[in-house]
Amino acid sequence: MTISYEMGNSLYLNITNRCTNACDFCVRNMHDAVNGEDVLWLEREPDLEMISEDISKREIEKYEEIVACGYGEPMLRHDTLFEVFRWLKQKDASIKTRINTNGHGNLIANYDITPEMQGIVDSLSVSMNAKDAEHYDKICHSIYGFPAFDEMLEFAKKAKLHVPNVTLTVVDILNGEDIEECKKIAHGLGLSFRVRKMID
């Protein structure tokens, strides 16, 4: 069971396979593994002890950042994730942390969890992937329906008050016009914007 895996100079944490979206372009629709060897389907969701033990087997100082991103939405386990990041920061405050999320954290928790990221999350990458609620619903198929898009943007806005770097991202399968629209929305909210390559 793969709890952590390496990509580039970062260590990624795979803590759940559950997700609130069923995106058409999701890598898990196409592959069982990343890097051709790290199978990310979990037998069970690891607890704090399992995750910390797994991380402790690695040379943490060699990684540019520790990233919560596996075959599921990490904010579905925000309590455990924040405990892991708190533990990491206590071990070494210079360790950089990032969460790759669909931005549904507050919908999942049913309250604003963004203040809890203060001091333990250095970067937040929020998957935007559409210029409006209609297009988002069409390709991301969220369990929250049409409200998911605006809630995702609201989450990113609130997170900006507590996390140093917040970026809205889109996959490069969108057409150029839609990407520009997304970029305008991101910059209008005072957030960074990035086009990421679809994993095929």
N, C-alpha and C positions, 0 to 999 in steps of 0.2 A: 504494500500500500504506500503510495507516494504522498507524503505530507509536504515535503519541500523539494524543489528542483531548481537547477541553475539555468539561466538564460542570459547570455552576455556576461556582464559583470555584476549581475544582481541575483539574489536568492528569492524565489517565489514560494509563497505559502498556499497550499491547497487544503482548505479547511471545511468545505462543503461542496456537494454536487447539486444542491437545490438552487433554484433561481426563480425570480418573480417575472422574468421574461422568457420568451421562446424565440429568440431572434433568428431570422432566416439565415443570417451569415455566420452564426456562432460556430467556432472551430470544433466544438464537441459534436456537432452534427456530422462531421467529416472524419474525425480521428479519435482513437482511444488514447493517444499518447502525444506528448510533445517531445521534441528532440529524438523522436523515433524509439524512445526507450522508457520514458517516465509516464507510465499509465496513470491517469489522473482520476479514474473512477474509484471511489472510496468504498471499502467494505463497511466502514462505519465512520461517523464524524469524530475526528480526534479531539480529545479534551486538552486543557491547558498543559497538563503534565506530559502528554504524548507529544504535543507540539514543541514544548521547550526542550524535551529530551532529544528530539529529532534535530532541532537547530543547534543544540550544544555539541553535536557530533561534527559540526562543520567549523571551519575557520571563519568566524563571523567578520573579523576585521578586514578580510580581503574583498568583501562585497561593497559595491557603491551604495546599494540600498537593499532593504528587505521589503518585498512587495506582496501584499495580500491579493492574489489573483490565481484562481485555479479553474476547475470545471463547475463553477457555481458563483452565486452572489455572496461575497464575504460579509456583507452587512446583515445577512440572515443570521449571522453569529457574531453580531457586533460586541456583545458582552465579552465573549471569549477572546475575540480579536483584540479588543482594547486592553485586556489583561496581558496578552502576549506582547503587545507593543510597550506597555508599561514596564513589563519585565525586561524587555530589551533595552529600554532607555535607562533603567536602573543599573544594568550591567555596563552600559557604555552610552553616555548621553550623546556621543558624536555619531552613533549609528543613525542613518537616514531611513525613514519609513515612508511607504506609499501604499495607498489603497486604490485598486482599480474597481470601480463600482458602477452600477447602473443608476445610482442616485435615488434609490427607493428607501434608503435607510430610515427616514422619518415615517414613511408609510408603514414599513415593516414594524417598527417599534411603537408606533402610534403616539409618539412624542418627539420633540426635537433633540436628537442625539448629538448634534454638531458641537455643542460646548464640551462634550466628553472627549473630543479629539484634541483639545488644547494641550500642547506640550508633548503629545505622543505621536501625532501624525504630521509629517513634514510636507507631504504632497498628496493630493487627491486628484485622481483622473476619473472624470465622470463621462460615461458614454452617452452622448447626445443623440447622434445617428439620424436625426431628422429635423426638418425646419419647422414643423408644427405637429400638433397632437394627432391630426388625421394620418399623416405619413408615418409618424412614430408607431401608432397603433397597427398600421398595415404591415410594418416590417419587424416590429419588436414583440407584438402580441402579449402585452403585459397583462397580468392577472388583475391589475387595477384599471384597465380600460383607458379611456380618453384622459382622465385626470393625471395619469402617470407622467405625461410629458411636462406639464406645468409644475407638478410636484418635484420632478427631477431638477428643473431649473431653480426652483425655490430652495431645494436642498443645497445646491451648489452655491447659491447666493449666501445662505446662512453659514455654510462651511467656511466661506472666505473670511469670516470674522474670527475664526479660530485656527485655520490651517494656513501656513505661509504661502503655499503654492496650490492653486485650484485651477484645473484645466478641463475645459469641455472638449471632447474628442468626437470625431466622426470617422467611419471607415471609408476608404478610398473608392468604394463601389458607387457612392453617390455621384450624381452628375455635377459638373462644375458650378452651375447656377445654384443648386441646393447647398453645396459646400459654402459658397459665398454668403448665402442667407444665414446659414448656421454661424459662420464667422462673425457676421454683423450682430447677431443675437448675443453671442459670447462676449464680444467686446463692449456691447451696450450694457452688459451686466458687470463690466469691469473684470472679466475673467479671461484667462489665457485660452488659446484655441490651438488644436493640433489635428491634422489629418493623419490617421494611422493606417498602415497597410493591412489589408485583410489577410488573415492566415489561411492559406489553401493547402 
